[in-house]
Amino acid sequence: MGFPDNFTWGVAAAAYQIEGAAAEDGKGPSVWDMLCRQPGKIADGHSGETACDHYHRYREDVAMMRQLGVRAYRFSISWPRVMPTGTGTINERGLDFYDRLTDALLDAGIRPWTTLFHWDFPHELFLRGGWLNRDSAEWFADYTRVVAERLSDRIDNWITLNEPQCFIGFGHATGSNAPGLKLGAAECLLAGHHVLLAHGMAVQVLRAHARKPATVGWAPVGIVSLPPPDGGERDIAAARQAMFSVSGGDAQAMGMPPNIWSNSWWGDPVVFGRYPEDGVLAAGAAMPAIAPGDMATISQPIDFYGANIYTGTFYQAGESGDAVRVHHVTGVDMSAFKWPVIPASLRWGPRFLHERYGLPVVVTENGVSLADWVSLDGKAHDPQRVDFLRRYLLELHQAIADGADVRGYFHWSIMDNFEWAEGYKQRFGLVHVDYQTQRRTPKDSAWWYREVAASNGGCLDTGCY
């Protein structure tokens, strides 16, 4: 077996989760710096102040990636490192870091995939209303232009925004993530509309100012609904219906407005230029005002649809054909994060997304948190991660066999890191990080994944050892 020619095998990370150097070389504070200073917000009082110290150790990390056979690296740029107050003054030392990182990656034969926003919103702009301020879209466009003018002679793969469902839902509705707000539906949906405008404006900027042709997409959560393993065509149709409906079940259970934890509420405006009808009905009086031209801006053509997929929820057809949720079996396999392990989510999620939106799909995140440590033999053995990845990647191969146009896969994450409100409790990395010494130890899964990439997935049948 094998994946399509030119399939991208990559790894991923995000600035605030690995860089550290939170107040060095002119970097301004972000909303995550702000939240980490508040008692009780982050597990065990942790913060991203040092994280993996990647800012100082990036050359070592790139050399390690090269040794591990990494072909592509998805990293994010810290907006307040580049523009300390979010607008106006440009911090040349911050841009210089990303210059050096980009050059180091290219010298190592690793293709950079750059995310412009992975949650670290500038604190100074938060004080001016943050995403609730319509000007936030213009602020983001200005920042995008600064980055594009500096780096787009070498970077041609761009992701505008990572997981708006999370930084709006958890950051503005439940308050568990930065900036820690607990707002009503109207305010959350207004902020979300401005986020979508920011995405569209960033696409426009990249098209206009990139110094080499840009491949542009975005990376929302892939909230996967899938049929049961023994499901028939009616169950497949029911799962597809559930995946793109704004039902509100999961969102309400998490304390969010029903529209937020949705694929179609975010994806339909980006691809089709309109909000889904059931989402508009669910929003009711909380529906944000849409100015003339907004939807045309939001729906700028993109080249791929990214999706961060970790798990899924089963649905089957009820007597009337409507989607009925099927609860997980007792004792379902769980990650250390207590997320159900559902390998087939990587078959049905990309397939349904490709069918609905007609765009190539890139799995921009997938991985598992486990209780890893370095053994007495000096190695980090993680057989469950190897098994997890093999199961999920076999299902992704099946999605392609089903007809889904899937162009790439990025493992989350290259290394253990700061897992937001969880602090350092969760280990998602292919590489173990000792946060006391900053020593990196590639896990067994890192060497296994090297063989997967080298064989273009051809060794998955035999186990890649």
N, C-alpha and C positions, 0 to 999 in steps of 0.2 A: 504494500500500500504506500501511498505518498500523498502529499498535499500539492496544490497547483504550483506550477513554476512561478518563481518570483514571490511566493508567499513570504510574508514578513514574520520572522520569529524574533520577539523582543522581550525586554524586561522594562519595568516601570518604577518610578519613584516620584515624590513631590517635594518641592523646595522646603516648606516648613517642617516636613517630617524627617528630613535628613541633613539639611545644610548646617544648622546651628548658626553661630556667629550672628545672633539675633540683633545685636546692636553694634556691630563692627563695620568699619569702612564706610560709614555714612548711611547705613541702612536705617530706614524709618520703621516705627512699630506697625504691626498689623493687628487686626482684631483678635488673632490667636494669641499674640503677645499679651494683649489686654485681658483675654479670658483666663490665661494661665496665671495671671497675678491674683485672681479672685479665689479666695479659699473655698475648697470643696468642689470646684468645677471640674478639675482634672484628677483622675485616680492617683492617689498617693502624693498629690501635690507636684506631679511631674510637669515639665514644660518642654518646649522645643528650643530652649535657649542654647543648648549644646547639641542635642539630638545625636546624629552619627558623625558630627564634625566634618561633614563632607566638604564644607566650604574650604577647609584647610587641607583635606585629604583627597581631593578629587582626582589628583594624578594617580595616587595609589589605587583608588577605586576604579578608574578607567583601565589601568593596567590589569587589575583583577578581572574586570569584565572581558577584556581581550583574552586572558588566559582561559576564561570560562566559555569562550566561543560566542559571546554575545554579538548579534548581528545588528540590532537596533535598540536604542535606549530612549524611552519616553521619559523626559524630565520636564518639570515646570519651572517657570521663571517667577521669582518673587517680585510682585509689582512694587512694594515699598523698598525693595533693594535697588531697583532701577530708578524709581521716583519716590523719594522718602515721604513726601506729603501727598502722593498720589497724582498730583498735577504740577505743572511748572518746572521746577528745578530738576535736572537730570543728574543722577549720581554716577559719574563716570567710573568710579571704582566698582560699583555694582555691575554696570555693563561690561567692564573689563573681565569680571569673573566669568560671565557667560560667554564672552569671547574666548577666553582660555579653555573653558570646558568644551565648547564646540570644536575648537581646533584639536584638543586632545582626543576627543571622540573620533574625529575624522582621521587623525594620524593613526589611530588604532584600528581603523577599518570598521568603525561602528557608526551607523547612520542615526543622526539625531532626529527625534520626533519631539516637537516642542509644544507644551501646553502653556497657554498664556495666563490662565487663571485656575489655580487649584486651591481656592478657599482663603488665601491670606490677603484679604482686602485691607487696603491702607487705613490705619486708625484715623488719620486726619480727615479722610473722606467719610468715614463713619460718623464723625462729629458733624459733618455737613449733611447728614441724612442717609448716607450709604446708598444701598440699592433702592430705598424709598424715594430718593431724589431722582427725577427723570434725567437730570444732568449726568447721572452715573454712566449712562450709555456713552455719552460724549467723552467722559473721563477715560473710560476703557478704550475707546477708539484712539484717543490721543496717546495713551500708553502703548497700544498696539503699534502705532506708527513709529514710535521711538525704537521699539524692539525690532520691527521689520527693517527699518533703515539701517540698523546696526548689524543684524545677523542673517538677513535673508539672502545674502550673497553665498551663504554656505548651507543654510537650512531651507529645505523645501517641503517638509511635512509639518503641518500646523494643526493644533487642536485649540479651539477658542476657549471653551469652558468645561470644567469637570463637574459632573453631578449636580446640576441645579436643584434636583429633588432634595439633596442632602443639605446644601448650604442655605437653601431657603427653608426647607421643612424642619431640619434640626437646628438651624441657626436662627430662624425668625419665628417659628411656630411653637416648638417645644422648648427651646432655650438650652438644649443640651450641648450644642456646638456654638462656636463663635458666629455672630457677636453676642449670643446668649439672650436673645429677645423672645418674648412670648406675646406675639401679636395675633390679632384676629384675622379672619379669612380675607377681608377686603385689603388689609395692609400687606398680607403675604402675597396675594395674587397681584397686587400693584408692583411690589418688588420683583416678582417673577416676570412680569411684563417688561420691566426695565432691563432685567437680565437678558431676555430674548432680544430686545433692541440692541443691547451691547454685543451680543453674539453677531447679529446681522451687520452692525457697523464695523466690527472687527473683520468680518469676511470682506466687506467692501474695501477696507484699508489694505488688507493683504493683497487683494486683486490689483489695487492701484499702485501700491508702493513696494511690493516684493521685488527684489532685484533679480530673481530667477523664478520661473513658473512655480506657483505654490499649489500644493495639494492640501486642501483644507477640509476639516471635519470638526466634529465636536464629540464629547464623551459623557452623555447622560447615563444614569443608572439604567441597566437593562432589567426591568422588573418582569420576570419571566413567569408566564402561565403556560402549563404544558399538560398534555393528556396523560392519563395513567399508563403504565407500561403495557397493559393489555387493551388499551383504548382503541376504538374504531374511528371511522371517518366522522361520525357525529360528535365524538369526544374531541377530536382534533379541531373541528369547527367551534365547539364550545370553548376550548382553551384559547383559540385565536380571538374569539369574541371577548373573553375575560381579559386578555392581555392588553387590549386597546380600549376597554371601557373605563369610564371614570365612576367606579362603583363606590369608592370611599371606604370599603371594608378595612383594608390594611391601614390606610391613612388614619382613619378615625381611631383604630386601636392604638396607633402611635401618637395620638393627640394632634394630628394635622388636619387641615381642611381637606376634603375629599379629592380635590383636583391635584394636590401637590404630589402625592405618591402615585404617579401615573406616567405611562409612556406617551400616550397620545396628547395629553395637555401640553407637553413640551415639544414632542416630535411633529405633530401636525402643523403648528405655526411655522416651524423651521422648514418643513418640506412642502406643505400645501398652501401656506400663507393664510391659514384660518385656524381658530380654536375649534375643537370638536364640539358638536352640538350637545352631547350629553354633559360635557364639562361646563358649557355655558349655562345649561339648565341647573346643574348642581351649584354653580357659583351664585346664581340668582342676583340679589342686590349687591353682592360682593364683587361682581364682575368689574374689572378695571376699565376705565375709559380708554378707547382706542382712537388715537389721533389719525387724521388722514395721512396715508403713506406708511404708517407703522408696519402693517403686515407685509408690505412690499419690501421694507427694509429687513424685517426679520427673516423673510424667506429667500434671502440671497442664495443662489445655487451653491451647494457644497459637493465635495467629491467623494466623501464616504460618511457613513453613519457609524460612529463609535458606540460601544456599549460595554459597560462594566457589569459583568455577570458572575455571581457567586453561587446562587441557589435558585430555587423555583418553587412554585405552588401548583399542585395538581388540580385540574378541573375536569369534570365530565358533563355530558349532556343530561339534563333532567328530562322528565316526561314530555315537557313542552319544547325541548330543545335548548332551553336557556342553560347558561353555564352554572354548574353547582360545584362548590368547592369540596375537594376531597382532602380530609385531614391526613397528615402524615401518620404512618403506622407507628404504633407504640414501639419505642426504642429506636427511632430513626437515627441513622448515623449522624453525628454532630461534630463540628469543628470545635476548637478551644473557645471560639467566640460564640458557641451555641447556635451556629447557623446550620440548618440541615444540609447534608451533603447530597446533592441531587445532580448527578453527572449529566442526565438528559437535558438539563436546562441549557447546556451548551449546544445541544442539537436544535431544540425548538425555539429558543430565544433568537439566535441569528436568522433562522429560517423565517420566522414570523416577521421580524423587522425588515428583512429583505423583501418579503412578499408585499408588505404594506407600503414601504417607502421607495422601493425600486432602486435603491442605492447599494453599492458595495458596502459590506459590513466589516468593521475591524473590531475584534474583541480587545478593547483598550485596557481592561483589567480582568484578571481571574486568578484565583489562588486560594490558599487556606491558611488560617492561623492554627498553629499546633504548639504543644509544650515541648520545645526543642532545647537541648543544651549540649555542651561539648563534653564528650565522654572521656574516660580515663585514657583512651588511646589517642586523644588529641583531635578526634574527628567528631563531626556533628551528624549523627545518623537520624534520618527522618523518613523511614520507609512508608509511613502513612501519606506523606506529601507526594512521594513518587507514585503511590497507588492512586491517590486523588487525581493527580495530573494526567496519568495515563487514562483513567476512566473518562475524565472530562474531554481530553483531546480526541479520544476515539469517537466520542459523541459529536465533537465539532467536525470531524472528518465525515461523519454520517450526514450532518447538515449540508455539507458541500455535495455529497452524493445525492441528497434530496433536491439539489438545484440552487441552494443558497450561494450567492456570490460573496464568499468570505475571503478577505485579502490579507489578514494578519491576526496575530495573537501576541499579546503582551502579558507576561506573568507579573502579578503583583505579589511580592516586590523583589527587586534585586537584593535587598538586604533588610533585616529587621529594623524597625524604625519607630518613631513617635506616632502612635495610633490614636491621635486626636484625644477625645475625652477619656479614652482608655489608657492614656499615658504609654508606658512601656510594658504593659501586661500582655499584649498580643504580639506574636512573632509570625509574620507573614513571609519572611525572607527566604530566598535561596541561599543566602549567606547569613550566618550567625554573627551578631554583633555583641561583644562584651562591652557594655556601656561604661564600665569602670576603667577599662584600658583602651577602648576603641579598637580592640583587635578584631579583625574579620576572619571568620573561618567558614569557607564554603561547605555547605551541607552536601550530603550524598545527592540530594535532588538537583543541586547545581551542576554536578558532573553528568547526571542523568539527562538533564535538560540540554546540556551541550550536545549530547548524542542525538537527541530528538531534532534539534535545529540542523546539525550537520547532515542528517539523513533526510531532511525535509519531511519529518514525520514517518519515514519509511520503516523505522525500527519499532514503532508502537505495537505492531502485531506480536513481535517476539519479546518485548519488554525493554529494549534499548540497553541491555547490558551485554 
